[in-house]
């Protein structure tokens, strides 16, 4: 528990002689793939390769030309793209750090903005359309029943129903705002505290790079293993003729096996284009008969390893942020290297719990993949019951996956705090959240609203700046800082926008983990401590002020 907390595959050789079977995957030489191989000069392409290339010279040239232009655009604008990504990183960091100062104002502005948009953009617009159509006498009785749904937008009853629904929604939102205002204040205080925690532990913002590297290793290992399995058999070759319409080659059926290293084309004279061509890999061995099972096992390993890497990142960040919350005297008691300590502690004590949680999520994901496969196979089926059943199962398991991700996330936080096993941590986290369900909902929605605004601010700002710069609308006299000449100016803009979104997603995912961790620590603090000298609160002064709580001071004799 945290201190302060309450209780390579081998190189592929050339195809060998039959007496020396290869120990691993063997690739045929490039000249054997679809080409005859014989002693009569240079090899000629196989007919089935030539058939797909006839009449397609112009599109291939156009594709090559477009590819060269795209490469030229990246070569001339890569440093400006990099500058755009650095601006996105700076904006994301600045937004998170400024939340400690403007979180309260920003949250209330966004909430009132949602209410204003609903009132003006929804209710007022519906009332105006209803009044206009009512004055014109356009009623649903004039239209009757029709399958053209666009017709109903021209009758007054449609806008009246929309007006009533939006008015009810507006009233419900106002009532929720009135009755949940104290919980909104708690959410704002936790968001400000999270921004303060990130300010003390800036290294947490760059931990997603470690997770990305681990995921890259998992995908690379899966791809290498899949390729190794797919090419694990001995390559087989068949005697083929380069020109099947030649009457001199009618005796070559394409079923005779051959060895490209000892092939003698003179045995098949008078056919002038006889050769030994790669056919396929041998699929009659023990491993080859179970190749599908091995590939399936490889996919399971990929999902499990990827989920474990994500779980490791969540637990490490939770451990770092929990060490901030349970520090009595901030920032003096915060560990000097909180992320490194949490990483080593997680690897040493919590690997099994993380693997178990990742396995549960992997099983659900496999079931979803199986359902998608069945749905794809049965897409042509006309049985409505089967399609409805599959749709319901897909929806249920999608919800189950979301719930397990939510439960795992909070279980990893409890593991980082107390060091207990996965099942115990998941049970305690779920019970704790259910006892404070209103606070959970309010904090989750307020955080989502803030982070959505932050992403729109970062991605939209960088995208607009990139558009004006790369399109040449920003005039700069100095040629060193002017926009480069591009063939497709939208290409670097799209690259900058996608990169800015990924950067903002990485930064804000850390911030979201910080908010969730401090929230669970806050709930544990409320339930296990009472502000006495023996059990003082660890929460910030702003949170204690909102809850009308305070720590008692020790009496001096």
Secondary structure, 3 states (H helix, E strand, C coil): CCCCCCCCCCCCCCCCCCCCCCCCCCCCCHHHCCECCCCCCCCCECHHHHHCCCCCHHHHHHHHHHHHHHHHHHHHHHHHHHHHHHHHHHHHHHHHHHHHHHHHHHHHHHHHHHHHHHHHHHHHHHHHHHHHHHHHCCCHHHCCCCCCHHHHHHCHHHHHHHHHHHHHHHHHHHHHHHHCHHHHHHHHHHHHHHHHHHHHCHHHHHCHHHHHHHHHHHHHHHHHHHHHHHCCCCEEEEEEECCCCCHHHCCCCCCCECCCCCCCHHHHCCCCCEEEEEEEECCCCHHHHCHHHHHHHHHHHHHHHHHHHHHHHHHHHHHHHHHHHCCCCCCCCCCCCHHHHHHHHHHHHCHHHHHHHHHHHHHHHHHHHHHHHHHHHCCCCCCHHHHHHHHHHHHHHHHHHHHHHHHHHHHHHHHHHHCCCHHHHHHHHHHHHHHCHHHHHHHHHHHHHHHHHHHHHHHHHHHHHHHHHHCCCCCCCCHHHCCCCCCCHHHHHHHHHHHHHHHHHHHHHHHHHHHHHHHHHHHHHHHHCCCCCCCCCCCCHHHHHHCCCCCCCCCCC
